[in-house]
């Protein structure tokens, strides 16, 4: 009997070390991210992606919605080499918010292939996104961002 107790205690210790218990429910898949940010680097490698916190994204969209009259229709912007901005994509598909391309001084709202541009000379939106995603980006990516 003593041998079976040793095995049971050993298995319990192993389970605890692995972060589970015999009573642990199955882990659930992660919840979908509300907003995805792609760092558009055009560097010959895949663009890094991370999530943008919902409070930051909602604050940006709320502010941009209040400035809707300031946006101008423009053709698709040129695609220069190097950093071309953060691309913020709502995770739930087409909905109330457009895809945003945010550079240091401009916000482009893209919906159904149409581009609208808002000047942001102080970089308010760029800094808000960078401040939020910086901790989740690889160091080498952060070091090349303007």
C-alpha positions as CSV (number, residue, x, y, z in Angstrom):
1,X,0.0,0.0,0.0
2,X,2.8,2.3,0.8
3,X,4.2,2.0,-2.8
4,X,0.9,3.1,-4.3
5,X,0.8,6.2,-2.0
6,X,4.3,7.1,-3.2
7,X,3.3,6.8,-6.8
8,X,0.1,8.8,-6.3
9,X,2.0,11.6,-4.4
10,X,4.7,11.5,-7.1
11,X,2.1,11.9,-9.9
12,X,0.3,14.7,-8.0
13,X,3.6,16.5,-7.6
14,X,4.3,16.1,-11.3
15,X,0.9,17.4,-12.2
16,X,1.3,20.4,-9.9
17,X,4.7,21.2,-11.4
18,X,3.1,21.1,-14.9
19,X,0.5,23.6,-13.7
20,X,-2.5,21.3,-13.6
21,X,-4.3,19.3,-11.0
22,X,-6.5,16.3,-11.3
23,X,-9.5,18.6,-11.0
24,X,-8.3,21.2,-13.5
25,X,-10.7,21.9,-16.3
26,X,-9.4,21.6,-19.9
27,X,-7.8,24.8,-21.0
28,X,-9.9,26.8,-23.4
29,X,-8.5,28.3,-26.6
30,X,-7.4,32.0,-26.3
31,X,-10.1,34.5,-27.0
32,X,-9.8,36.3,-30.3
33,X,-8.0,39.6,-30.2
34,X,-10.2,42.6,-30.9
35,X,-7.6,44.5,-32.8
36,X,-4.5,43.2,-34.5
37,X,-1.4,45.5,-35.3
38,X,1.0,44.7,-38.0
39,X,4.3,46.6,-38.1
40,X,4.7,47.2,-41.8
41,X,8.5,47.2,-42.2
42,X,9.0,46.1,-45.8
43,X,12.2,44.5,-44.7
44,X,12.2,41.3,-46.7
45,X,10.8,39.3,-43.8
46,X,7.3,38.8,-42.4
47,X,5.8,41.8,-40.7
48,X,5.6,41.4,-36.9
49,X,2.1,41.3,-35.5
50,X,0.7,41.8,-32.1
51,X,-2.5,42.8,-30.4
52,X,-3.6,46.3,-29.6
53,X,-5.4,46.6,-26.4
54,X,-9.1,47.2,-26.8
55,X,-9.2,50.4,-24.6
56,X,-6.5,52.0,-26.7
57,X,-8.1,51.0,-30.0
58,X,-11.5,52.1,-28.9
59,X,-10.1,55.5,-27.7
60,X,-8.4,56.0,-31.1
61,X,-11.5,55.1,-33.0
62,X,-13.7,57.3,-30.9
63,X,-11.4,60.2,-31.4
64,X,-11.1,59.6,-35.2
65,X,-14.9,59.3,-35.4
66,X,-15.3,62.7,-33.8
67,X,-12.9,64.1,-36.5
68,X,-14.6,62.4,-39.5
69,X,-15.2,65.7,-41.3
70,X,-11.4,66.4,-41.3
71,X,-10.6,63.2,-43.4
72,X,-9.9,63.7,-47.1
73,X,-10.4,61.1,-49.8
74,X,-7.0,60.2,-51.3
75,X,-5.6,57.6,-53.7
76,X,-3.8,54.6,-52.2
77,X,-0.5,56.0,-50.7
78,X,2.9,55.1,-52.2
79,X,4.6,52.1,-50.7
80,X,8.2,53.2,-50.0
81,X,10.9,51.0,-48.7
82,X,11.3,50.8,-44.9
83,X,8.7,51.5,-42.2
84,X,5.3,52.2,-43.7
85,X,3.3,52.4,-40.5
86,X,1.2,50.4,-38.1
87,X,-1.7,48.6,-39.7
88,X,-4.6,48.2,-37.2
89,X,-7.2,45.7,-38.2
90,X,-10.4,45.0,-36.3
91,X,-10.5,41.3,-35.4
92,X,-14.2,40.7,-36.0
93,X,-14.2,41.3,-39.7
94,X,-16.1,44.1,-41.4
95,X,-17.9,46.3,-38.9
96,X,-18.1,49.8,-37.7
97,X,-14.3,50.4,-37.8
98,X,-12.1,50.7,-40.8
99,X,-8.6,49.3,-41.1
100,X,-6.1,52.0,-40.1
101,X,-2.6,52.6,-41.4
102,X,-0.9,54.9,-38.9
103,X,2.4,56.7,-39.6
104,X,4.2,59.2,-37.6
105,X,2.2,62.1,-39.1
106,X,-0.8,60.6,-40.9
107,X,-3.7,58.3,-40.3
108,X,-5.2,56.5,-43.3
109,X,-8.7,54.9,-42.9
110,X,-9.3,52.1,-45.4
111,X,-12.7,50.7,-46.1
112,X,-13.8,48.8,-49.2
113,X,-10.6,49.8,-51.0
114,X,-11.2,53.5,-50.5
115,X,-8.5,55.5,-48.6
116,X,-9.2,58.6,-46.4
117,X,-6.4,60.6,-44.9
118,X,-6.1,62.6,-41.7
119,X,-3.1,64.7,-40.9
120,X,-1.6,64.0,-37.5
121,X,1.4,66.4,-37.3
122,X,1.9,65.7,-33.6
123,X,2.0,61.9,-34.0
124,X,-0.7,61.4,-31.3
125,X,-2.1,58.2,-32.8
126,X,1.3,56.8,-33.8
127,X,2.6,57.3,-30.2
128,X,-0.6,55.8,-28.6
129,X,-0.2,52.6,-30.7
130,X,3.6,52.4,-30.2
131,X,3.3,52.9,-26.4
132,X,0.7,50.1,-26.2
133,X,2.4,47.5,-28.4
134,X,6.1,48.2,-27.6
135,X,6.2,45.7,-24.7
136,X,4.9,42.9,-27.0
137,X,7.2,43.5,-29.9
138,X,10.7,42.0,-30.4
139,X,13.5,44.3,-29.3
140,X,15.0,44.4,-32.8
141,X,11.7,45.6,-34.3
142,X,11.3,48.4,-31.6
143,X,14.9,49.6,-32.3
144,X,14.2,50.3,-36.0
145,X,10.9,52.2,-35.4
146,X,11.0,55.9,-35.8
